Amino acid sequence: MKYIEQIREGDRISDIYLCKTKGNFVTKNGKPYISCTLQDKTGSIDAKIWEVNSMGIGDFDALDYIDVVADVVSFNNVLQLNVKRVRVVSQDEYEPGDYLPVSRYDINSMFAELLGIIDKIENPHLKALLEAFFVEDAEFIAAFKNHSAAKSVHHGFIGGLLEHTLSVTKLCQYYVTRYPVLNKSLLLTAAIFHDMGKIRELSKFPINDYTDEGQLIGHIVMGSEMIAEKVRELPGFPVKLANELRHCILAHHGELEYGSPKKPALVEAIALNLADNTDAKMETITEILSSSIPPEGTEWLGYNRLFESNLRKTGEW
């Protein structure tokens, strides 16, 4: 099998992929075409079917596994498939594990590292709250370990939520060694909890799309609510501490225009916002550089709206 990460411009591919999304559209000239997203465990790629009524184009729907014959082209410096043939395949023709994107890091090892951090949390109330989720709640643990951190943009793969959470927490571990003003237990607890609402905001793979609750409420508010619900079950949990923790969750996107219900008012909330933004952007640029090929004769990838800049790969990337 030729994985999506191995595809290059000019290739002719003939392989099986998961059709993540499918839509029927019409060009400005009134010609119908199909746009879909194909996926395997290494990533996803946009695909277009221009000859919709061709004899080689079989009927298929989103979430079907399809055998695709296509030419690989570059559009706006991003690889795209020009599909010539499509056939829905039977279950015995593919291995599901090849089609679900997964973290490049071992999930169990990452979770064990996170548990090691939790075990060293000094504040007994915060440690008990963390353990209520990450040690005692088997359903939460299973969801957290296997969830993505986003539908797209960054960490949109199995284990992505855990990978992102661990990275943000480790950045915060560094912050507390450099800035004594930070409350270590509060910041690390907030880092571990900051995106927990995503297990409700996003559905499981292979769909990995926004739930109705996610669309209406969002992971930031849902995470704050999850903490408030659990705090009520823990005797003697300080109200002030619970409010500070929930504030860090509610303010971790930093700005109101970025979906943050509150702007940071605590130093720990500011630090969490910086750590979250750092890891999200570094993973985003990593994924962009890994999937983009500059036009022939230049090293520049072109303007990227997320970074509002013309990007270029470094050295021998």
Disulfide bonds with the S-S distance in Angstrom:
none
